[in-house]
């Protein structure tokens, strides 16, 4: 996830949050985290991860 463009990470977090469910246990772990984040939190996480090299 490091160094991904912020827009991409934000889009992916939104997908994890809004999807009804996944068959993959790792995706379900991502969903469990994403549902706890508000829009501002998602933007902040995406911006931070975009700077990690």
PDB file of N, CA, C and O in Angstrom:
ATOM      1  N   UNK A   1       0.809  -1.187   0.000  1.00  0.00           N
ATOM      2  CA  UNK A   1       0.000   0.000   0.000  1.00  0.00           C
ATOM      3  C   UNK A   1       0.856   1.258   0.000  1.00  0.00           C
ATOM      4  O   UNK A   1       0.396   2.319  -0.420  1.00  0.00           O
ATOM      5  N   UNK A   2       2.079   1.151   0.460  1.00  0.00           N
ATOM      6  CA  UNK A   2       2.944   2.323   0.500  1.00  0.00           C
ATOM      7  C   UNK A   2       3.187   2.859  -0.904  1.00  0.00           C
ATOM      8  O   UNK A   2       3.322   2.097  -1.862  1.00  0.00           O
ATOM      9  N   UNK A   3       3.240   4.166  -1.007  1.00  0.00           N
ATOM     10  CA  UNK A   3       3.560   4.896  -2.236  1.00  0.00           C
ATOM     11  C   UNK A   3       2.470   4.814  -3.305  1.00  0.00           C
ATOM     12  O   UNK A   3       2.687   5.266  -4.430  1.00  0.00           O
ATOM     13  N   UNK A   4       1.321   4.257  -2.987  1.00  0.00           N
ATOM     14  CA  UNK A   4       0.202   4.292  -3.929  1.00  0.00           C
ATOM     15  C   UNK A   4      -0.346   5.718  -3.952  1.00  0.00           C
ATOM     16  O   UNK A   4      -0.302   6.412  -2.936  1.00  0.00           O
ATOM     17  N   UNK A   5      -0.862   6.162  -5.100  1.00  0.00           N
ATOM     18  CA  UNK A   5      -1.482   7.492  -5.127  1.00  0.00           C
ATOM     19  C   UNK A   5      -2.637   7.559  -4.122  1.00  0.00           C
ATOM     20  O   UNK A   5      -3.384   6.594  -3.955  1.00  0.00           O
ATOM     21  N   UNK A   6      -2.770   8.682  -3.474  1.00  0.00           N
ATOM     22  CA  UNK A   6      -3.799   8.845  -2.442  1.00  0.00           C
ATOM     23  C   UNK A   6      -5.194   8.550  -2.992  1.00  0.00           C
ATOM     24  O   UNK A   6      -6.013   7.940  -2.304  1.00  0.00           O
ATOM     25  N   UNK A   7      -5.467   8.972  -4.214  1.00  0.00           N
ATOM     26  CA  UNK A   7      -6.783   8.734  -4.804  1.00  0.00           C
ATOM     27  C   UNK A   7      -7.102   7.255  -4.939  1.00  0.00           C
ATOM     28  O   UNK A   7      -8.235   6.833  -4.706  1.00  0.00           O
ATOM     29  N   UNK A   8      -6.111   6.480  -5.312  1.00  0.00           N
ATOM     30  CA  UNK A   8      -6.301   5.034  -5.446  1.00  0.00           C
ATOM     31  C   UNK A   8      -6.601   4.404  -4.084  1.00  0.00           C
ATOM     32  O   UNK A   8      -7.537   3.615  -3.955  1.00  0.00           O
ATOM     33  N   UNK A   9      -5.812   4.751  -3.079  1.00  0.00           N
ATOM     34  CA  UNK A   9      -6.017   4.190  -1.745  1.00  0.00           C
ATOM     35  C   UNK A   9      -7.377   4.588  -1.199  1.00  0.00           C
ATOM     36  O   UNK A   9      -8.070   3.767  -0.599  1.00  0.00           O
ATOM     37  N   UNK A  10      -7.761   5.832  -1.400  1.00  0.00           N
ATOM     38  CA  UNK A  10      -9.070   6.293  -0.949  1.00  0.00           C
ATOM     39  C   UNK A  10     -10.186   5.506  -1.630  1.00  0.00           C
ATOM     40  O   UNK A  10     -11.152   5.103  -0.983  1.00  0.00           O
ATOM     41  N   UNK A  11     -10.051   5.290  -2.926  1.00  0.00           N
ATOM     42  CA  UNK A  11     -11.056   4.511  -3.657  1.00  0.00           C
ATOM     43  C   UNK A  11     -11.155   3.088  -3.122  1.00  0.00           C
ATOM     44  O   UNK A  11     -12.256   2.561  -2.959  1.00  0.00           O
ATOM     45  N   UNK A  12     -10.029   2.472  -2.850  1.00  0.00           N
ATOM     46  CA  UNK A  12     -10.029   1.098  -2.355  1.00  0.00           C
ATOM     47  C   UNK A  12     -10.633   1.013  -0.954  1.00  0.00           C
ATOM     48  O   UNK A  12     -11.397   0.093  -0.664  1.00  0.00           O
ATOM     49  N   UNK A  13     -10.301   1.950  -0.098  1.00  0.00           N
ATOM     50  CA  UNK A  13     -10.893   1.956   1.245  1.00  0.00           C
ATOM     51  C   UNK A  13     -12.408   2.114   1.164  1.00  0.00           C
ATOM     52  O   UNK A  13     -13.143   1.488   1.928  1.00  0.00           O
ATOM     53  N   UNK A  14     -12.870   2.945   0.242  1.00  0.00           N
ATOM     54  CA  UNK A  14     -14.310   3.145   0.056  1.00  0.00           C
ATOM     55  C   UNK A  14     -14.976   1.856  -0.415  1.00  0.00           C
ATOM     56  O   UNK A  14     -16.066   1.513   0.045  1.00  0.00           O
ATOM     57  N   UNK A  15     -14.329   1.149  -1.323  1.00  0.00           N
ATOM     58  CA  UNK A  15     -14.870  -0.134  -1.803  1.00  0.00           C
ATOM     59  C   UNK A  15     -14.974  -1.119  -0.645  1.00  0.00           C
ATOM     60  O   UNK A  15     -16.004  -1.769  -0.471  1.00  0.00           O
ATOM     61  N   UNK A  16     -13.911  -1.229   0.143  1.00  0.00           N
ATOM     62  CA  UNK A  16     -13.951  -2.147   1.287  1.00  0.00           C
ATOM     63  C   UNK A  16     -15.056  -1.768   2.259  1.00  0.00           C
ATOM     64  O   UNK A  16     -15.756  -2.641   2.774  1.00  0.00           O
ATOM     65  N   UNK A  17     -15.220  -0.477   2.515  1.00  0.00           N
ATOM     66  CA  UNK A  17     -16.245  -0.025   3.462  1.00  0.00           C
ATOM     67  C   UNK A  17     -17.652  -0.301   2.936  1.00  0.00           C
ATOM     68  O   UNK A  17     -18.512  -0.755   3.690  1.00  0.00           O
ATOM     69  N   UNK A  18     -17.894  -0.036   1.663  1.00  0.00           N
ATOM     70  CA  UNK A  18     -19.256  -0.062   1.128  1.00  0.00           C
ATOM     71  C   UNK A  18     -19.716  -1.410   0.596  1.00  0.00           C
ATOM     72  O   UNK A  18     -20.917  -1.634   0.443  1.00  0.00           O
ATOM     73  N   UNK A  19     -18.781  -2.311   0.311  1.00  0.00           N
ATOM     74  CA  UNK A  19     -19.163  -3.622  -0.212  1.00  0.00           C
ATOM     75  C   UNK A  19     -19.894  -4.419   0.866  1.00  0.00           C
ATOM     76  O   UNK A  19     -19.552  -4.326   2.045  1.00  0.00           O
ATOM     77  N   UNK A  20     -20.897  -5.201   0.468  1.00  0.00           N
ATOM     78  CA  UNK A  20     -21.649  -5.973   1.462  1.00  0.00           C
ATOM     79  C   UNK A  20     -20.819  -7.070   2.129  1.00  0.00           C
ATOM     80  O   UNK A  20     -21.080  -7.422   3.279  1.00  0.00           O
ATOM     81  N   UNK A  21     -19.854  -7.597   1.444  1.00  0.00           N
ATOM     82  CA  UNK A  21     -19.019  -8.654   2.017  1.00  0.00           C
ATOM     83  C   UNK A  21     -18.071  -9.211   0.981  1.00  0.00           C
ATOM     84  O   UNK A  21     -18.158  -8.878  -0.200  1.00  0.00           O
ATOM     85  N   UNK A  22     -17.175 -10.052   1.422  1.00  0.00           N
ATOM     86  CA  UNK A  22     -16.175 -10.661   0.562  1.00  0.00           C
ATOM     87  C   UNK A  22     -16.036 -12.135   0.941  1.00  0.00           C
ATOM     88  O   UNK A  22     -16.330 -12.519   2.073  1.00  0.00           O
ATOM     89  N   UNK A  23     -15.595 -12.945   0.004  1.00  0.00           N
ATOM     90  CA  UNK A  23     -15.338 -14.359   0.278  1.00  0.00           C
ATOM     91  C   UNK A  23     -13.920 -14.585   0.789  1.00  0.00           C
ATOM     92  O   UNK A  23     -13.596 -15.678   1.251  1.00  0.00           O
ATOM     93  N   UNK A  24     -13.091 -13.582   0.711  1.00  0.00           N
ATOM     94  CA  UNK A  24     -11.692 -13.683   1.099  1.00  0.00           C
ATOM     95  C   UNK A  24     -11.524 -13.184   2.536  1.00  0.00           C
ATOM     96  O   UNK A  24     -11.927 -12.062   2.843  1.00  0.00           O
ATOM     97  N   UNK A  25     -10.941 -13.991   3.417  1.00  0.00           N
ATOM     98  CA  UNK A  25     -10.781 -13.567   4.812  1.00  0.00           C
ATOM     99  C   UNK A  25      -9.917 -12.310   4.966  1.00  0.00           C
ATOM    100  O   UNK A  25     -10.178 -11.492   5.848  1.00  0.00           O
ATOM    101  N   UNK A  26      -8.895 -12.146   4.122  1.00  0.00           N
ATOM    102  CA  UNK A  26      -8.069 -10.951   4.223  1.00  0.00           C
ATOM    103  C   UNK A  26      -8.865  -9.709   3.830  1.00  0.00           C
ATOM    104  O   UNK A  26      -8.704  -8.649   4.435  1.00  0.00           O
ATOM    105  N   UNK A  27      -9.714  -9.836   2.829  1.00  0.00           N
ATOM    106  CA  UNK A  27     -10.566  -8.715   2.432  1.00  0.00           C
ATOM    107  C   UNK A  27     -11.546  -8.378   3.545  1.00  0.00           C
ATOM    108  O   UNK A  27     -11.866  -7.208   3.758  1.00  0.00           O
ATOM    109  N   UNK A  28     -12.016  -9.378   4.245  1.00  0.00           N
ATOM    110  CA  UNK A  28     -12.929  -9.121   5.361  1.00  0.00           C
ATOM    111  C   UNK A  28     -12.208  -8.382   6.491  1.00  0.00           C
ATOM    112  O   UNK A  28     -12.825  -7.579   7.191  1.00  0.00           O
ATOM    113  N   UNK A  29     -10.914  -8.642   6.678  1.00  0.00           N
ATOM    114  CA  UNK A  29     -10.148  -7.898   7.675  1.00  0.00           C
ATOM    115  C   UNK A  29     -10.033  -6.436   7.266  1.00  0.00           C
ATOM    116  O   UNK A  29     -10.153  -5.540   8.101  1.00  0.00           O
ATOM    117  N   UNK A  30      -9.801  -6.198   5.977  1.00  0.00           N
ATOM    118  CA  UNK A  30      -9.739  -4.812   5.492  1.00  0.00           C
ATOM    119  C   UNK A  30     -11.081  -4.122   5.685  1.00  0.00           C
ATOM    120  O   UNK A  30     -11.135  -2.958   6.083  1.00  0.00           O
ATOM    121  N   UNK A  31     -12.163  -4.838   5.402  1.00  0.00           N
ATOM    122  CA  UNK A  31     -13.496  -4.273   5.575  1.00  0.00           C
ATOM    123  C   UNK A  31     -13.742  -3.915   7.035  1.00  0.00           C
ATOM    124  O   UNK A  31     -14.315  -2.866   7.333  1.00  0.00           O
ATOM    125  N   UNK A  32     -13.312  -4.780   7.942  1.00  0.00           N
ATOM    126  CA  UNK A  32     -13.514  -4.534   9.375  1.00  0.00           C
ATOM    127  C   UNK A  32     -12.839  -3.240   9.821  1.00  0.00           C
ATOM    128  O   UNK A  32     -13.344  -2.551  10.707  1.00  0.00           O
ATOM    129  N   UNK A  33     -11.715  -2.911   9.221  1.00  0.00           N
ATOM    130  CA  UNK A  33     -11.032  -1.655   9.528  1.00  0.00           C
ATOM    131  C   UNK A  33     -11.711  -0.493   8.820  1.00  0.00           C
ATOM    132  O   UNK A  33     -11.960   0.547   9.430  1.00  0.00           O
ATOM    133  N   UNK A  34     -12.014  -0.663   7.538  1.00  0.00           N
ATOM    134  CA  UNK A  34     -12.563   0.431   6.733  1.00  0.00           C
ATOM    135  C   UNK A  34     -13.913   0.922   7.250  1.00  0.00           C
ATOM    136  O   UNK A  34     -14.202   2.115   7.170  1.00  0.00           O
ATOM    137  N   UNK A  35     -14.733   0.032   7.771  1.00  0.00           N
ATOM    138  CA  UNK A  35     -16.055   0.461   8.252  1.00  0.00           C
ATOM    139  C   UNK A  35     -15.945   1.366   9.483  1.00  0.00           C
ATOM    140  O   UNK A  35     -16.906   2.052   9.829  1.00  0.00           O
ATOM    141  N   UNK A  36     -14.803   1.374  10.136  1.00  0.00           N
ATOM    142  CA  UNK A  36     -14.605   2.215  11.308  1.00  0.00           C
ATOM    143  C   UNK A  36     -14.106   3.615  10.949  1.00  0.00           C
ATOM    144  O   UNK A  36     -14.041   4.493  11.809  1.00  0.00           O
ATOM    145  N   UNK A  37     -13.754   3.822   9.673  1.00  0.00           N
ATOM    146  CA  UNK A  37     -13.195   5.094   9.245  1.00  0.00           C
ATOM    147  C   UNK A  37     -14.255   5.975   8.599  1.00  0.00           C
ATOM    148  O   UNK A  37     -15.036   5.518   7.765  1.00  0.00           O
ATOM    149  N   UNK A  38     -14.270   7.224   8.989  1.00  0.00           N
ATOM    150  CA  UNK A  38     -15.115   8.199   8.317  1.00  0.00           C
ATOM    151  C   UNK A  38     -14.408   8.699   7.064  1.00  0.00           C
ATOM    152  O   UNK A  38     -13.261   8.334   6.806  1.00  0.00           O
ATOM    153  N   UNK A  39     -15.084   9.527   6.294  1.00  0.00           N
ATOM    154  CA  UNK A  39     -14.499  10.035   5.055  1.00  0.00           C
ATOM    155  C   UNK A  39     -13.214  10.823   5.303  1.00  0.00           C
ATOM    156  O   UNK A  39     -12.229  10.653   4.584  1.00  0.00           O
ATOM    157  N   UNK A  40     -13.224  11.682   6.318  1.00  0.00           N
ATOM    158  CA  UNK A  40     -12.022  12.471   6.620  1.00  0.00           C
ATOM    159  C   UNK A  40     -10.867  11.563   7.055  1.00  0.00           C
ATOM    160  O   UNK A  40      -9.717  11.799   6.685  1.00  0.00           O
ATOM    161  N   UNK A  41     -11.174  10.535   7.833  1.00  0.00           N
ATOM    162  CA  UNK A  41     -10.140   9.590   8.254  1.00  0.00           C
ATOM    163  C   UNK A  41      -9.556   8.853   7.049  1.00  0.00           C
ATOM    164  O   UNK A  41      -8.343   8.661   6.962  1.00  0.00           O
ATOM    165  N   UNK A  42     -10.416   8.444   6.125  1.00  0.00           N
ATOM    166  CA  UNK A  42      -9.940   7.748   4.926  1.00  0.00           C
ATOM    167  C   UNK A  42      -9.020   8.643   4.102  1.00  0.00           C
ATOM    168  O   UNK A  42      -7.990   8.193   3.601  1.00  0.00           O
ATOM    169  N   UNK A  43      -9.397   9.909   3.966  1.00  0.00           N
ATOM    170  CA  UNK A  43      -8.543  10.839   3.212  1.00  0.00           C
ATOM    171  C   UNK A  43      -7.194  11.009   3.909  1.00  0.00           C
ATOM    172  O   UNK A  43      -6.159  11.072   3.246  1.00  0.00           O
ATOM    173  N   UNK A  44      -7.198  11.084   5.223  1.00  0.00           N
ATOM    174  CA  UNK A  44      -5.956  11.245   5.977  1.00  0.00           C
ATOM    175  C   UNK A  44      -5.055  10.025   5.846  1.00  0.00           C
ATOM    176  O   UNK A  44      -3.848  10.157   5.644  1.00  0.00           O
ATOM    177  N   UNK A  45      -5.643   8.839   5.960  1.00  0.00           N
ATOM    178  CA  UNK A  45      -4.860   7.600   5.807  1.00  0.00           C
ATOM    179  C   UNK A  45      -4.281   7.513   4.397  1.00  0.00           C
ATOM    180  O   UNK A  45      -3.111   7.174   4.223  1.00  0.00           O
ATOM    181  N   UNK A  46      -5.093   7.816   3.404  1.00  0.00           N
ATOM    182  CA  UNK A  46      -4.636   7.754   2.013  1.00  0.00           C
ATOM    183  C   UNK A  46      -3.501   8.739   1.768  1.00  0.00           C
ATOM    184  O   UNK A  46      -2.523   8.403   1.101  1.00  0.00           O
ATOM    185  N   UNK A  47      -3.622   9.942   2.297  1.00  0.00           N
ATOM    186  CA  UNK A  47      -2.568  10.948   2.122  1.00  0.00           C
ATOM    187  C   UNK A  47      -1.284  10.516   2.805  1.00  0.00           C
ATOM    188  O   UNK A  47      -0.197  10.696   2.257  1.00  0.00           O
ATOM    189  N   UNK A  48      -1.398   9.955   3.983  1.00  0.00           N
ATOM    190  CA  UNK A  48      -0.219   9.497   4.726  1.00  0.00           C
ATOM    191  C   UNK A  48       0.481   8.351   3.983  1.00  0.00           C
ATOM    192  O   UNK A  48       1.698   8.376   3.797  1.00  0.00           O
ATOM    193  N   UNK A  49      -0.289   7.363   3.566  1.00  0.00           N
ATOM    194  CA  UNK A  49       0.320   6.214   2.878  1.00  0.00           C
ATOM    195  C   UNK A  49       0.973   6.614   1.559  1.00  0.00           C
ATOM    196  O   UNK A  49       1.937   5.980   1.130  1.00  0.00           O
ATOM    197  N   UNK A  50       0.466   7.645   0.924  1.00  0.00           N
ATOM    198  CA  UNK A  50       1.039   8.097  -0.348  1.00  0.00           C
ATOM    199  C   UNK A  50       2.457   8.640  -0.166  1.00  0.00           C
ATOM    200  O   UNK A  50       3.230   8.689  -1.123  1.00  0.00           O
ATOM    201  N   UNK A  51       2.803   9.052   1.066  1.00  0.00           N
ATOM    202  CA  UNK A  51       4.134   9.620   1.307  1.00  0.00           C
ATOM    203  C   UNK A  51       5.152   8.574   1.758  1.00  0.00           C
ATOM    204  O   UNK A  51       6.349   8.862   1.801  1.00  0.00           O
ATOM    205  N   UNK A  52       4.703   7.379   2.091  1.00  0.00           N
ATOM    206  CA  UNK A  52       5.595   6.317   2.573  1.00  0.00           C
ATOM    207  C   UNK A  52       6.339   5.716   1.389  1.00  0.00           C
ATOM    208  O   UNK A  52       5.725   5.327   0.395  1.00  0.00           O
ATOM    209  N   UNK A  53       7.626   5.643   1.495  1.00  0.00           N
ATOM    210  CA  UNK A  53       8.453   5.084   0.404  1.00  0.00           C
ATOM    211  C   UNK A  53       9.153   3.840   0.867  1.00  0.00           C
ATOM    212  O   UNK A  53       9.893   3.225   0.099  1.00  0.00           O
TER     213      UNK A  53
END
